[in-house]
């Protein structure tokens, strides 16, 4: 999967979330993979109507809050940064010298659910 940036991922909105997979099978570290279906009117032609797999690679910290939804879950936005609460929860480790990757982002869902991640890299794979 090729690497991507948060700037490119600004196009992610109204995508139907198909699955979330927390993968610990790699020697390279933990990953979180979100599979989604992009709407045909996304506004970014390479992804319109396609399935995407967004992978957070070498995850150091994640926090997933799930709110019940009637019907399919959809992505509202992907934003840079994490909440103050999550940052505070890493503070003791940071003060002891633990280093965290610089890539921090939050995925907000229309249901009110959220996924906050601190990871090394983001990758995206475009399906059909």
LODO-295252 format. One record per residue: residue in one letter; x, y, z of N, C-alpha, C, O in turn. Coordinates in pm, whole numbers. Example, Ala and Ser with C-alpha at 12.3 -4.5 7.8 and 13.67 -1.06 7.14 Angstrom:
2
+--------+--------+--------+--------+--------+--------+--------+--------+--------+--------+--------+--------+--------+
| residu |    n.u |    n.v |    n.w |   ca.u |   ca.v |   ca.w |    c.u |    c.v |    c.w |    o.u |    o.v |    o.w |
+--------+--------+--------+--------+--------+--------+--------+--------+--------+--------+--------+--------+--------+
|      A |   1319 |   -569 |    780 |   1230 |   -450 |    780 |   1320 |   -330 |    780 |   1424 |   -332 |    846 |
|      S |   1285 |   -225 |    708 |   1367 |   -106 |    714 |   1290 |      3 |    787 |   1341 |    114 |    804 |
+--------+--------+--------+--------+--------+--------+--------+--------+--------+--------+--------+--------+--------+
//
This chain:
128
+--------+--------+--------+--------+--------+--------+--------+--------+--------+--------+--------+--------+--------+
| residu |    n.u |    n.v |    n.w |   ca.u |   ca.v |   ca.w |    c.u |    c.v |    c.w |    o.u |    o.v |    o.w |
+--------+--------+--------+--------+--------+--------+--------+--------+--------+--------+--------+--------+--------+
|      X |     84 |   -118 |      0 |      0 |      0 |      0 |     88 |    124 |      0 |    185 |    131 |     76 |
|      X |     58 |    222 |    -83 |    136 |    345 |    -83 |    100 |    435 |     36 |    -13 |    436 |     84 |
|      X |    201 |    510 |     83 |    177 |    606 |    191 |     91 |    720 |    140 |     88 |    749 |     21 |
|      X |     22 |    784 |    234 |    -60 |    899 |    201 |    -42 |   1005 |    309 |     27 |    982 |    408 |
|      X |   -102 |   1119 |    289 |    -91 |   1230 |    384 |   -229 |   1267 |    436 |   -331 |   1233 |    376 |
|      X |   -230 |   1338 |    546 |   -357 |   1388 |    600 |   -422 |   1485 |    502 |   -545 |   1493 |    495 |
|      X |   -342 |   1559 |    427 |   -395 |   1654 |    329 |   -478 |   1581 |    223 |   -589 |   1624 |    191 |
|      X |   -426 |   1471 |    170 |   -500 |   1394 |     70 |   -628 |   1336 |    130 |   -729 |   1323 |     61 |
|      X |   -624 |   1301 |    257 |   -738 |   1238 |    321 |   -848 |   1337 |    360 |   -952 |   1296 |    411 |
|      X |   -826 |   1467 |    335 |   -932 |   1565 |    357 |  -1054 |   1535 |    271 |  -1163 |   1583 |    299 |
|      X |  -1036 |   1455 |    165 |  -1147 |   1418 |     76 |  -1240 |   1317 |    140 |  -1352 |   1298 |     93 |
|      X |  -1196 |   1252 |    247 |  -1280 |   1148 |    308 |  -1396 |   1210 |    385 |  -1376 |   1273 |    489 |
|      X |  -1515 |   1192 |    333 |  -1637 |   1234 |    401 |  -1752 |   1155 |    339 |  -1749 |   1123 |    220 |
|      X |  -1849 |   1125 |    418 |  -1969 |   1052 |    373 |  -1939 |    913 |    319 |  -2023 |    854 |    251 |
|      X |  -1821 |    860 |    348 |  -1786 |    724 |    307 |  -1850 |    626 |    405 |  -1848 |    648 |    526 |
|      X |  -1907 |    518 |    353 |  -1968 |    416 |    438 |  -1858 |    327 |    495 |  -1779 |    269 |    420 |
|      X |  -1854 |    317 |    625 |  -1755 |    233 |    692 |  -1801 |     88 |    683 |  -1910 |     54 |    727 |
|      X |  -1717 |      2 |    625 |  -1750 |   -139 |    609 |  -1689 |   -225 |    720 |  -1751 |   -321 |    766 |
|      X |  -1567 |   -190 |    763 |  -1504 |   -267 |    871 |  -1388 |   -190 |    932 |  -1330 |   -101 |    870 |
|      X |  -1356 |   -229 |   1056 |  -1239 |   -180 |   1127 |  -1166 |   -303 |   1177 |  -1225 |   -387 |   1246 |
|      X |  -1038 |   -315 |   1143 |   -958 |   -431 |   1181 |   -836 |   -385 |   1259 |   -756 |   -305 |   1209 |
|      X |   -822 |   -435 |   1379 |   -704 |   -410 |   1461 |   -613 |   -529 |   1441 |   -648 |   -641 |   1479 |
|      X |   -495 |   -508 |   1381 |   -407 |   -617 |   1340 |   -278 |   -614 |   1421 |   -204 |   -516 |   1418 |
|      X |   -252 |   -721 |   1493 |   -130 |   -732 |   1573 |    -36 |   -839 |   1518 |     58 |   -879 |   1586 |
|      X |    -61 |   -886 |   1396 |     14 |  -1000 |   1342 |    149 |   -963 |   1281 |    227 |  -1053 |   1249 |
|      X |    179 |   -836 |   1264 |    303 |   -795 |   1197 |    415 |   -771 |   1296 |    392 |   -721 |   1407 |
|      X |    536 |   -806 |   1257 |    653 |   -775 |   1339 |    682 |   -625 |   1337 |    755 |   -575 |   1422 |
|      X |    625 |   -555 |   1239 |    647 |   -410 |   1226 |    563 |   -330 |   1324 |    579 |   -208 |   1332 |
|      X |    475 |   -394 |   1397 |    392 |   -322 |   1493 |    245 |   -338 |   1463 |    207 |   -401 |   1364 |
|      X |    164 |   -281 |   1547 |     19 |   -291 |   1534 |    -32 |   -197 |   1426 |     26 |    -91 |   1401 |
|      X |   -140 |   -239 |   1361 |   -202 |   -151 |   1262 |   -353 |   -153 |   1280 |   -410 |   -246 |   1337 |
|      X |   -416 |    -49 |   1229 |   -561 |    -40 |   1226 |   -600 |    -16 |   1081 |   -552 |     78 |   1018 |
|      X |   -687 |   -102 |   1028 |   -729 |    -90 |    889 |   -880 |    -63 |    883 |   -960 |   -139 |    938 |
|      X |   -915 |     44 |    817 |  -1056 |     78 |    797 |  -1088 |     57 |    650 |  -1021 |    111 |    562 |
|      X |  -1191 |    -22 |    624 |  -1238 |    -42 |    488 |  -1366 |     38 |    472 |  -1456 |     30 |    555 |
|      X |  -1372 |    116 |    365 |  -1487 |    204 |    343 |  -1524 |    208 |    196 |  -1443 |    179 |    108 |
|      X |  -1648 |    245 |    172 |  -1699 |    263 |     35 |  -1724 |    413 |     15 |  -1803 |    473 |     86 |
|      X |  -1654 |    472 |    -84 |  -1668 |    614 |   -112 |  -1792 |    640 |   -197 |  -1824 |    560 |   -285 |
|      X |  -1861 |    750 |   -173 |  -1977 |    783 |   -256 |  -1933 |    821 |   -398 |  -1819 |    860 |   -420 |
|      X |  -2025 |    809 |   -491 |  -1993 |    841 |   -631 |  -1976 |    991 |   -653 |  -1921 |   1031 |   -756 |
|      X |  -2022 |   1073 |   -559 |  -2007 |   1218 |   -572 |  -1909 |   1274 |   -468 |  -1927 |   1384 |   -418 |
|      X |  -1805 |   1197 |   -438 |  -1708 |   1235 |   -334 |  -1640 |   1369 |   -364 |  -1612 |   1445 |   -272 |
|      X |  -1614 |   1397 |   -492 |  -1543 |   1520 |   -527 |  -1396 |   1495 |   -557 |  -1324 |   1588 |   -593 |
|      X |  -1352 |   1372 |   -542 |  -1214 |   1334 |   -572 |  -1222 |   1212 |   -663 |  -1240 |   1099 |   -616 |
|      X |  -1209 |   1236 |   -793 |  -1238 |   1135 |   -896 |  -1168 |    999 |   -876 |  -1232 |    897 |   -897 |
|      X |  -1042 |    994 |   -835 |   -977 |    862 |   -820 |  -1044 |    771 |   -715 |  -1026 |    649 |   -720 |
|      X |  -1120 |    829 |   -622 |  -1179 |    749 |   -515 |  -1330 |    735 |   -528 |  -1389 |    654 |   -457 |
|      X |  -1394 |    809 |   -616 |  -1540 |    809 |   -626 |  -1594 |    670 |   -658 |  -1552 |    607 |   -756 |
|      X |  -1687 |    622 |   -575 |  -1751 |    493 |   -595 |  -1662 |    373 |   -568 |  -1700 |    260 |   -599 |
|      X |  -1546 |    395 |   -513 |  -1451 |    285 |   -489 |  -1445 |    248 |   -342 |  -1484 |    325 |   -254 |
|      X |  -1396 |    127 |   -317 |  -1364 |     85 |   -182 |  -1221 |    128 |   -152 |  -1132 |    114 |   -236 |
|      X |  -1200 |    180 |    -33 |  -1067 |    218 |     12 |  -1034 |    142 |    139 |  -1122 |    112 |    220 |
|      X |   -907 |    110 |    154 |   -857 |     60 |    281 |   -757 |    163 |    331 |   -654 |    186 |    268 |
|      X |   -789 |    224 |    444 |   -700 |    319 |    508 |   -633 |    247 |    623 |   -700 |    193 |    711 |
|      X |   -500 |    246 |    623 |   -425 |    172 |    725 |   -336 |    267 |    804 |   -254 |    338 |    747 |
|      X |   -353 |    266 |    936 |   -262 |    334 |   1028 |   -157 |    231 |   1065 |   -189 |    127 |   1123 |
|      X |    -32 |    259 |   1032 |     77 |    163 |   1047 |    162 |    197 |   1169 |    189 |    314 |   1196 |
|      X |    204 |     94 |   1240 |    286 |    107 |   1361 |    218 |    201 |   1461 |    271 |    306 |   1496 |
|      X |    100 |    160 |   1504 |     18 |    239 |   1596 |     79 |    237 |   1736 |    105 |    131 |   1793 |
|      X |    102 |    356 |   1790 |    154 |    368 |   1926 |     39 |    380 |   2027 |     45 |    323 |   2135 |
|      X |    -66 |    455 |   1988 |   -181 |    477 |   2075 |   -305 |    491 |   1987 |   -300 |    553 |   1881 |
|      X |   -415 |    433 |   2033 |   -542 |    458 |   1967 |   -653 |    459 |   2071 |   -643 |    396 |   2176 |
|      X |   -758 |    532 |   2039 |   -876 |    537 |   2125 |   -997 |    539 |   2033 |  -1016 |    630 |   1953 |
|      X |  -1079 |    436 |   2046 |  -1196 |    422 |   1959 |  -1321 |    428 |   2047 |  -1342 |    341 |   2132 |
|      X |  -1401 |    528 |   2026 |  -1528 |    542 |   2096 |  -1637 |    510 |   1996 |  -1644 |    571 |   1889 |
|      X |  -1721 |    412 |   2029 |  -1825 |    367 |   1937 |  -1962 |    404 |   1992 |  -1997 |    368 |   2104 |
|      X |  -2038 |    476 |   1911 |  -2176 |    510 |   1945 |  -2267 |    429 |   1855 |  -2240 |    412 |   1736 |
|      X |  -2373 |    380 |   1911 |  -2468 |    300 |   1836 |  -2531 |    384 |   1725 |  -2560 |    502 |   1744 |
|      X |  -2551 |    322 |   1611 |  -2609 |    390 |   1496 |  -2713 |    298 |   1433 |  -2693 |    177 |   1425 |
|      X |  -2823 |    356 |   1388 |  -2924 |    279 |   1315 |  -2892 |    293 |   1168 |  -2909 |    400 |   1110 |
|      X |  -2846 |    187 |   1108 |  -2806 |    193 |    968 |  -2655 |    197 |    957 |  -2584 |    180 |   1056 |
|      X |  -2606 |    220 |    837 |  -2461 |    216 |    818 |  -2389 |    334 |    884 |  -2442 |    445 |    890 |
|      X |  -2270 |    308 |    932 |  -2184 |    412 |    988 |  -2116 |    483 |    872 |  -2073 |    418 |    777 |
|      X |  -2104 |    615 |    880 |  -2037 |    691 |    775 |  -1937 |    788 |    836 |  -1953 |    834 |    949 |
|      X |  -1833 |    817 |    759 |  -1728 |    907 |    803 |  -1772 |   1051 |    780 |  -1816 |   1087 |    671 |
|      X |  -1759 |   1131 |    883 |  -1787 |   1274 |    872 |  -1663 |   1346 |    823 |  -1668 |   1422 |    727 |
|      X |  -1548 |   1322 |    890 |  -1425 |   1392 |    854 |  -1305 |   1324 |    917 |  -1317 |   1253 |   1016 |
|      X |  -1191 |   1348 |    859 |  -1063 |   1308 |    918 |   -988 |   1437 |    946 |   -965 |   1518 |    856 |
|      X |   -950 |   1455 |   1072 |   -887 |   1581 |   1113 |   -750 |   1554 |   1175 |   -731 |   1452 |   1242 |
|      X |   -656 |   1644 |   1153 |   -527 |   1630 |   1221 |   -543 |   1652 |   1371 |   -628 |   1729 |   1415 |
|      X |   -460 |   1584 |   1449 |   -458 |   1604 |   1593 |   -544 |   1506 |   1670 |   -625 |   1433 |   1612 |
|      X |   -525 |   1505 |   1801 |   -599 |   1419 |   1893 |   -657 |   1506 |   2003 |   -622 |   1623 |   2016 |
|      X |   -745 |   1448 |   2083 |   -808 |   1522 |   2192 |   -709 |   1549 |   2305 |   -608 |   1480 |   2320 |
|      X |   -741 |   1650 |   2383 |   -661 |   1680 |   2502 |   -659 |   1564 |   2599 |   -557 |   1539 |   2665 |
|      X |   -770 |   1491 |   2610 |   -778 |   1375 |   2700 |   -678 |   1267 |   2659 |   -609 |   1211 |   2744 |
|      X |   -670 |   1237 |   2530 |   -577 |   1134 |   2484 |   -433 |   1182 |   2501 |   -346 |   1105 |   2542 |
|      X |   -408 |   1308 |   2470 |   -273 |   1362 |   2489 |   -233 |   1353 |   2637 |   -121 |   1315 |   2669 |
|      X |   -326 |   1388 |   2726 |   -300 |   1382 |   2870 |   -269 |   1239 |   2914 |   -184 |   1218 |   3000 |
|      X |   -338 |   1142 |   2855 |   -315 |   1002 |   2895 |   -177 |    952 |   2854 |   -131 |    851 |   2907 |
|      X |   -111 |   1020 |   2761 |     25 |    980 |   2721 |    133 |   1060 |   2794 |    252 |   1033 |   2779 |
|      X |     91 |   1159 |   2872 |    187 |   1252 |   2931 |    288 |   1185 |   3024 |    406 |   1218 |   3020 |
|      X |    245 |   1093 |   3108 |    338 |   1027 |   3200 |    446 |    953 |   3123 |    563 |    959 |   3159 |
|      X |    407 |    882 |   3018 |    504 |    809 |   2936 |    600 |    906 |   2867 |    720 |    880 |   2859 |
|      X |    547 |   1017 |   2818 |    632 |   1118 |   2753 |    733 |   1176 |   2852 |    849 |   1198 |   2818 |
|      X |    688 |   1201 |   2975 |    777 |   1257 |   3076 |    888 |   1160 |   3116 |    995 |   1202 |   3159 |
|      X |    862 |   1030 |   3100 |    965 |    930 |   3129 |   1056 |    906 |   3009 |   1146 |    823 |   3015 |
|      X |   1033 |    980 |   2901 |   1122 |    971 |   2785 |   1071 |    889 |   2669 |   1140 |    876 |   2568 |
|      X |    952 |    833 |   2680 |    898 |    756 |   2568 |    870 |    850 |   2452 |    814 |    958 |   2469 |
|      X |    910 |    808 |   2334 |    888 |    888 |   2214 |    770 |    831 |   2137 |    757 |    710 |   2119 |
|      X |    685 |    920 |   2092 |    568 |    884 |   2012 |    587 |    935 |   1870 |    651 |   1038 |   1849 |
|      X |    532 |    864 |   1772 |    537 |    915 |   1635 |    467 |   1050 |   1627 |    385 |   1084 |   1712 |
|      X |    499 |   1126 |   1523 |    443 |   1261 |   1506 |    307 |   1262 |   1437 |    239 |   1365 |   1438 |
|      X |    266 |   1152 |   1378 |    141 |   1150 |   1303 |     24 |   1126 |   1398 |     10 |   1017 |   1455 |
|      X |    -61 |   1227 |   1414 |   -177 |   1220 |   1503 |   -299 |   1266 |   1425 |   -297 |   1369 |   1357 |
|      X |   -407 |   1188 |   1434 |   -529 |   1226 |   1364 |   -650 |   1167 |   1434 |   -640 |   1075 |   1515 |
|      X |   -767 |   1224 |   1401 |   -894 |   1177 |   1454 |   -991 |   1159 |   1338 |  -1005 |   1248 |   1253 |
|      X |  -1057 |   1045 |   1333 |  -1163 |   1022 |   1237 |  -1294 |   1039 |   1313 |  -1318 |    971 |   1412 |
|      X |  -1377 |   1130 |   1265 |  -1508 |   1156 |   1326 |  -1615 |   1092 |   1238 |  -1611 |   1104 |   1115 |
|      X |  -1710 |   1025 |   1300 |  -1818 |    957 |   1229 |  -1949 |   1032 |   1254 |  -1963 |   1102 |   1354 |
|      X |  -2043 |   1017 |   1164 |  -2171 |   1087 |   1176 |  -2249 |   1045 |   1301 |  -2331 |   1122 |   1351 |
|      X |  -2226 |    925 |   1352 |  -2298 |    876 |   1470 |  -2251 |    941 |   1599 |  -2317 |    931 |   1703 |
|      X |  -2134 |   1009 |   1593 |  -2072 |   1060 |   1714 |  -1954 |    975 |   1757 |  -1879 |   1012 |   1847 |
|      X |  -1936 |    860 |   1693 |  -1820 |    775 |   1719 |  -1694 |    849 |   1675 |  -1699 |    941 |   1593 |
|      X |  -1581 |    806 |   1729 |  -1453 |    866 |   1688 |  -1342 |    763 |   1702 |  -1351 |    670 |   1781 |
|      X |  -1237 |    782 |   1624 |  -1117 |    700 |   1632 |   -998 |    795 |   1630 |   -974 |    863 |   1531 |
|      X |   -925 |    799 |   1742 |   -805 |    882 |   1754 |   -683 |    791 |   1745 |   -681 |    683 |   1803 |
|      X |   -581 |    836 |   1671 |   -465 |    751 |   1647 |   -337 |    833 |   1649 |   -330 |    944 |   1597 |
|      X |   -235 |    775 |   1711 |    -98 |    822 |   1699 |    -23 |    706 |   1634 |    -18 |    596 |   1690 |
|      X |     36 |    730 |   1516 |    101 |    621 |   1443 |    220 |    675 |   1364 |    246 |    795 |   1359 |
|      X |    291 |    582 |   1304 |    409 |    615 |   1226 |    375 |    658 |   1084 |    440 |    747 |   1028 |
|      X |    273 |    594 |   1025 |    246 |    614 |    883 |    101 |    584 |    851 |     37 |    504 |    918 |
|      X |     50 |    648 |    747 |    -83 |    620 |    693 |    -65 |    567 |    550 |     13 |    621 |    472 |
|      X |   -139 |    463 |    519 |   -137 |    407 |    384 |   -280 |    396 |    334 |   -373 |    379 |    413 |
|      X |   -296 |    404 |    203 |   -429 |    388 |    144 |   -419 |    295 |     24 |   -325 |    304 |    -56 |
|      X |   -515 |    207 |     12 |   -522 |    114 |   -100 |   -659 |    132 |   -166 |   -762 |    127 |    -98 |
|      X |   -660 |    152 |   -295 |   -783 |    173 |   -369 |   -827 |     42 |   -433 |   -753 |    -20 |   -509 |
|      X |   -949 |      1 |   -399 |  -1007 |   -119 |   -459 |  -1102 |    -81 |   -570 |  -1098 |     30 |   -623 |
|      X |  -1189 |   -174 |   -604 |  -1285 |   -145 |   -712 |  -1419 |   -103 |   -656 |  -1512 |    -74 |   -732 |
+--------+--------+--------+--------+--------+--------+--------+--------+--------+--------+--------+--------+--------+
//
